[in-house]
Amino acid sequence: MSENFSYRSYVADEKFLSEYNSYQRRYAQTMRESDKVLVAMVKEIARQTDGEPLDLLDIGCSTGNLLLHIRSMVPGLNLTGGDLALSSIEECRRNPGLAGIKFEVMDLLALPAACFDVVIVNAVLYMLDDEQYRSALASLGKCVRPGGTCLIYDFAHPFVHQQLTIYETSVLHPDGLRLCFRPMVKVEEAAHRAGFAAVEFHPFDIPIDLPPAPYDGEVVTYTVDRKDGKRAMFRGALYQPWCHIIARRSKSE
Ligand SMILES: C[S@@+](CC[C@H](N)C(=O)[O-])C[C@H]1O[C@@H](n2cnc3c(N)ncnc32)[C@H](O)[C@@H]1O
């Protein structure tokens, strides 16, 4: 039953992980547009710290692509990749292209305390139910040092009273995947409760066309032109309100 989806089965689904990781490999060469935004945010944080070496964690790092790009575009950071999927961490450790980056099996819901200046959570939180979501944010709030920043890429929309949970079955997820679409106000409330002082939302305006997906194939993101010149991102029949979220802890706590 799809409603029984658990991130624990997701990270143990070796067939899915191997297909997802090979899909991801294309982005080791060509950076994903949403990742360019994250790298620019990291660059800005590094610029503001006057060359102090920052400790950065990408939790749910999968194949380590984002860290690869951060290493080349924002040099001088101490980089760690964490994922609950052991096979992904082992693959990262074996990849000579990721030399110099530390990789550890880590659970987003139980991160070590006060260890990082920047923590990135890229396309992971949407699969958590409300209770897990609160635990994940509490874990992030503790893991980010005072004065530090959490950068999130996730679904967040402006409709204050609309909380959506969709169970999607597809070729890659025959047993179902949970997709939660949370209102920005709820995300902000949860982030404040977790100890973040300030939260910013940057709805992602993808600057390129992604080709239409075949109706009978895997569900991947494609774009549809909007009348205002922007592009709406869909997966199959579903609109995706992707958003970059910056949550900052205050320095004095
Ligand atoms: C959709 S993928 C996103 C991967 C990568 N961040 C990206 O944007 O391409 C979700 C990733 O989160 C990992 N993951 C899921 N639940 C996790 C948890 N509780 N702790 C750490 N990683 C988790 C999965 O193993 C997978 O690598």
The ligand as an ORCA input file, in Angstrom:
! r2SCAN-3c Opt
* xyz 0 1
  C      15.358     12.314     -4.343
  S      16.923     11.892     -3.730
  C      17.771     13.457     -3.812
  C      19.243     13.269     -3.959
  C      20.086     14.534     -4.075
  N      20.026     15.337     -2.871
  C      19.646     15.335     -5.260
  O      19.082     16.415     -5.094
  O      19.857     14.878     -6.368
  C      16.708     11.691     -1.992
  C      17.954     11.238     -1.268
  O      17.735     11.317      0.126
  C      18.228     10.162      0.755
  N      17.488     10.021      2.015
  C      16.178      9.711      2.180
  N      15.854      9.723      3.478
  C      16.989     10.060      4.157
  C      17.291     10.236      5.539
  N      16.366     10.074      6.484
  N      18.550     10.588      5.877
  C      19.510     10.758      4.931
  N      19.270     10.600      3.603
  C      18.021     10.256      3.226
  C      18.024      9.069     -0.263
  O      18.829      7.952     -0.036
  C      18.366      9.814     -1.557
  O      19.745      9.777     -1.809
*
